[in-house]
Amino acid sequence: MKLMDIDSEHLGIPDAEYHAIVRMPSAEFARICKDLSSIGDTVVISVTKEGVKFSTRGDIGNANIVCRQNSTVDKPEQATIIEMNQPVSLTFALRYMNSFTKASPLSETVTISLSSELPVVVEYKIADMGYIRFYLAPKIEDDDEEMKP
């Protein structure tokens, strides 16, 4: 039997302290990503004390969706909870975010963990079995583009 011996080092995921953690209904997150992808191809996720803002810009205009913290709803799985140590604003490719949202039927809530200089973690908890975590590195904006008049 022919076997392949692949020399590659195991990629571990280090535990990290995240600056902002957002828990929200997974269906709402999926809807936001789908809606924004019809306008632009990147999403800027900004977490402040006011709430979490999803924004994009494209040829037809700009879009901003703000989710405020609300934990006083009757159904706890529909609450939006924001834990923030410091404000974070990162840019991500929407096509990957939309791929992540395909796991929405597995869980009623999604946890988005953000920290500058670290990949975002999109986590869906699956009942008592475990979780699915997706990691996505932020897009690095070119400084040259901002300098042009």
C-alpha positions in Angstrom: 0.0 0.0 0.0 1.4 3.4 -1.0 1.3 5.9 1.8 2.2 9.6 1.8 4.5 10.9 4.4 3.8 14.7 4.5 6.3 16.8 6.4 4.3 19.6 7.8 4.1 21.0 11.3 0.9 20.9 13.2 -0.8 24.3 13.3 -2.1 25.0 16.8 -4.5 27.8 17.7 -3.1 29.7 20.7 -5.6 30.8 23.3 -6.0 34.6 23.2 -7.7 37.3 25.1 -10.1 39.0 22.8 -10.9 42.7 23.1 -14.6 42.3 22.2 -17.0 39.3 22.2 -20.4 39.6 20.6 -23.2 37.0 21.1 -26.1 37.4 18.8 -28.8 35.3 17.1 -27.2 33.4 14.3 -30.1 34.0 11.9 -29.6 37.8 12.3 -25.9 37.5 11.7 -26.5 35.5 8.5 -29.1 38.0 7.3 -26.7 40.9 7.9 -23.9 39.2 6.0 -26.2 38.3 3.1 -27.6 41.8 2.9 -24.2 43.5 3.0 -22.8 41.2 0.3 -25.3 42.6 -2.2 -23.7 46.0 -1.8 -20.0 45.4 -1.1 -17.4 42.7 -0.9 -15.9 43.6 2.5 -17.5 44.2 5.9 -16.1 46.4 8.6 -17.1 45.1 12.1 -16.8 47.8 14.7 -17.5 47.2 18.4 -18.0 50.2 20.6 -19.9 50.9 23.8 -22.9 51.9 21.6 -23.1 48.4 20.0 -21.7 46.4 17.1 -21.7 48.1 13.7 -21.5 46.1 10.4 -20.7 48.4 7.5 -19.7 48.1 3.8 -19.3 50.3 0.8 -19.7 49.5 -2.9 -20.4 51.0 -6.3 -24.1 51.6 -5.4 -23.4 53.2 -2.0 -22.7 52.5 1.7 -24.6 50.4 4.2 -24.4 50.4 8.0 -26.2 48.0 10.3 -25.9 48.6 14.1 -26.9 46.0 16.7 -27.3 47.4 20.2 -26.9 45.3 23.3 -30.3 43.9 24.4 -30.5 41.3 27.1 -34.1 42.1 28.3 -35.9 40.1 25.6 -38.2 37.3 26.6 -36.2 34.6 24.7 -32.5 34.6 25.9 -31.3 33.0 22.6 -32.5 36.2 20.8 -30.4 38.6 23.0 -27.4 40.5 21.7 -24.7 40.6 24.3 -21.5 42.6 23.9 -18.5 42.2 26.2 -15.9 44.8 25.4 -12.5 45.6 26.9 -11.6 48.1 24.2 -13.1 49.3 20.9 -12.2 47.1 17.9 -12.7 47.8 14.2 -11.6 45.2 11.6 -12.3 44.5 7.9 -13.2 41.1 6.6 -14.1 39.5 3.2 -17.8 39.0 3.1 -17.6 35.9 0.9 -15.9 34.0 3.7 -18.4 35.4 6.3 -21.2 34.2 4.1 -19.6 30.7 4.0 -19.4 30.7 7.8 -23.1 31.5 8.1 -24.0 28.2 6.5 -23.6 26.7 10.0 -26.4 28.9 11.3 -29.0 26.1 11.4 -26.8 24.2 13.9 -27.1 26.9 16.6 -29.5 29.7 17.5 -26.7 31.9 18.6 -23.3 32.9 17.2 -20.3 34.2 19.1 -18.0 36.6 17.3 -14.7 37.3 19.1 -12.6 40.2 17.8 -9.2 41.6 18.7 -6.9 43.8 16.7 -4.0 41.9 15.0 -5.8 38.6 15.5 -8.2 36.5 13.3 -11.9 36.8 14.1 -13.5 33.7 15.6 -17.0 32.9 14.5 -18.3 30.2 16.9 -21.5 28.2 16.7 -22.2 26.1 19.8 -23.9 22.8 18.9 -26.2 21.7 21.8 -24.3 19.5 24.2 -22.0 18.1 21.5 -19.4 20.9 21.1 -18.9 23.8 18.7 -17.8 24.8 15.2 -15.3 27.6 15.1 -14.3 29.5 12.0 -11.2 31.7 12.0 -10.6 34.5 9.5 -7.7 36.9 9.3 -8.6 40.6 8.9 -8.0 42.4 5.6 -5.0 44.7 5.7 -5.9 48.0 4.1 -3.2 49.5 1.8 -2.1 52.9 3.1 -1.4 53.9 -0.6 -5.1 53.9 -1.4 -6.0 56.3 1.5 -3.3 58.8 0.4 -4.7 59.3 -3.1 -6.9 62.4 -3.5 
